[in-house]
């Protein structure tokens, strides 16, 4: 008979109540991907209170192959990210991350890479000021899109393939009419699209910065309100498209 006990490190993403009143938690692990497990015990149960979203822990799971369910038997907390709950903007950003991971079943299956990037994002959100939450989330989503193979090419038009009117080395050429086109799933020149989300020189600089820098470096970037709004419009749209549906947390802002 196969061993019914499992243990691995996992990040808790969601906690919800089942129709029968039991709690079900969803976790991301490098080995098993998204794992759902029951957590039994009353409201005062220490295990139940510890198995909360954004806790990273070594978990001990009992798997019943006959009844086809998993039960969380115990856990040992590694990181708790307790400061996330002190700020709406930081908690909201962490919630977007969790929802995207769940909606995409682990962002395409690169579980170890997604887990490491998600932990990096939570560390930045937990340790830095509230003002850095927006840039941290945008940089995280941009990097996740690369992991999923869905990040648009910044160098060539998705419609005709010609080089777009900018480059990332040496003196930059002027940008005219470059935009994100939903129809082409990418950035296009002014000849291939006229009703998409515009991409200016400032937005380009930030997207290139997100691509190259760490999340901690990206969190330190500053953008004016107009540029930040434009970046959110582009990155949030592509992220929801990657999730193949509405990310409810994004819609709640």
N, C-alpha and C positions, 0 to 999 in steps of 0.2 A: 504494500500500500504506500503511495507517495506521501512524503512529509507534508502535513497539513499546516505547519507553522512556517511563516516567512518573516524576514526582517530586512529592512532597507531604509535608507534615508529618503525623506519625502517632505515636500512643501505642501501644507494644507492650503487649499484654494477656496473651498466652499463648505458650509455646514447648513443642512436643511433638515426639516422634520418629515418623516414618512407619514402616510395616512394613519398608521397604527400608533403614532406618537414617538417612534424611535428616531434617533438622530442618524443621519447618513452624512459622511464626510467624503469629499473628493480631494485627492492628493495627486501631486506630480512627483514621480520618481525617475531617476536616470535609467533604471533597469526595466521597470514595468510600465512606464508611461502614466496614463491617468488611471488611478485606482479608486474605486468607491468601496467604502466599508461602513458597516453599522457600528455605532457606539452605544452600548447599553449602559444603563445606570440612570439614577434620578438626577434632578437639577443640582444636587450638592455633590455629585460625583466629581472627583478631581480629574479623572480621565476625560470626562465629558467637557469640563471647562478648559482643559489644556488643549484639546483637539479643536483649535479655533483657526480661522483663516489667518494666513501669513505667519504661522508658526512653522519653523523648519525643525524637524526632529527625526530621530531614529525610531521607526515604528515597528511594532510587533503585531503581525496579522495572523489570525487563524482562518484558514480557508476550508470551507466544507464543500467537497466535490459533489456530494449527493444533493444537498439543498441549493447549491450554486450561489453561495453568498460568502462574503468576507466579513470578519469581525475584527475591530481594533482591540487587541488584548492589552497593550501597554504602549507607552512611548517615553522617550528620553529627549527632552528639548535641547536643541543645539543653538538655535537663535529664535528669539521671540518677536523682534521688531515692535516693541511695545509703544514706541513714540509715534507710530503711524496713526494711532487712534487719538492723538492729541491735536490733530489738524485735519480739517475736512479735505483740503486740497491733496494732502499726502495720502489719506485713506482712500479718497476717490480715485487717485491715480493707481494705487495698488489694486483697487477693485476692478479697474479696466484691464489690468494685466491678468488678473485671475480669470475674468470672464472670457477674454480672448483665448487663453490657454484651453479652457474647458470647451468653448465653442468650436475650436479647431482641432480638438482631440490631441493636444500637445504640440500644436503648430507644425504639423507635418511629419511628426515621428522622430525628429532629432532631439530626443528627450534630454539627454545629458547636456547638450548645448543650450537648449531652452531653459533648463533648470538653472544652469550656471548664470546665464544672462539675467534671469528673473531674480535670482538672489542678489546679484550686483545691483539691480534696480531698487530692490527693497532696502538694501543697505544705504544707498544714496538717499532715498526718500526718508528713511528713518533718521539719518544723521544730519541732513542738511536743512537749510531754512525753507519755509513754505514757498518762497518765491522761485525756488529751483525745481518745484514739482512739475511744472508744465514742460520745461525743456528736457527733464529726465524722462518723462513719459514719451514725448515725441521721439527722442533719440532711441528709446527702447523699441518703440513700434517700428521705426525705420530699420533697426537692426534685425528685428524679428521677421520683417518682410524679406530681408535677404536670406535668412535661414530657411524660410519657406519657398524661396525661389520666385517670389512675387514682387520684388522691388524693381520699379521701373528703371530703365537705362537712362542715365543723365547725359550721355554723350551723343546718342544718335536718335533721330526721329523714329518713333514707333510706326509711323505711317509709310514714309518713303525711304527711310534708312539713311538719309543724308546727315552729315554732322550738324548738330545744332549750333547756334550762334554763340557758343561759349566754350571755354575749355578750362581745365583746372591746373594748368602749368604756365608759368610766365605771365605775360600781360594778357588780361582777359578781354575778349572781344565783346562788343555790345550785344545785349539780348533784345530781340524784337519779336514779340508775338509768340514766344514759347509758352505752352500751356500743357496741363495734364488733361488728356482726353480719355474719357471712360470708354468710348467706342473702340479705341486702339489699345486700351490698357497700358498707357504709357504717355511719355512726354512727346509732343509733336511740334513741328514748325508751324509758322503761320499759314502755310499753304495747305496743310493737312487737317487743320482744325481751327475753328473760330468761336466755339461756344463752350470751351472747357474752363478749367481753373487755371488762371494765369500764374506763371513762374517768373519772378523778377530776379535781378542780380542778388538782392539780399536773401531771398529764399534759397537760391542756389548755394550761396555761401554756407548757410546753415545745414542744408542737406549734405553737402560735402563734408562739413564738420562732423555731422552725425555719423557719416560713413567711416571716417578715419579715426575719430577720437573715441576714448572710453566714455562710459556713461558718466563718470565723475567729471571728466573734462567737458562733456556736453552740458551737464547741469549748470556749469559756471558761465555759459553763454548768455548774453542778454539781447533781447529783441524788442523793438518798439511794438505798440499795440497792433498796428496794421500788419506788420510782418508776422507777428505771432498768430494773428487770426488767419492769415493766408496759409501758414504752415499747418495749423490745425485743420483747416478745410481740406488740404491735400492729403495729409497723412491719415487723418481720421477716416476720410472717405475710402482710401485704399485699404485700410485695416478692416473696415466693415465689409468691403468686398471680399477680402481674404477670408473672413469669417462666414461668408455666404449668407449674410443676414444682418439684422440690426443688433448692434451691441447696446443693450439697454442701459448700461452704465454711462456710455457716451451720451446717450440721448437725455440723461437726467441732469446734465450740467446746465 
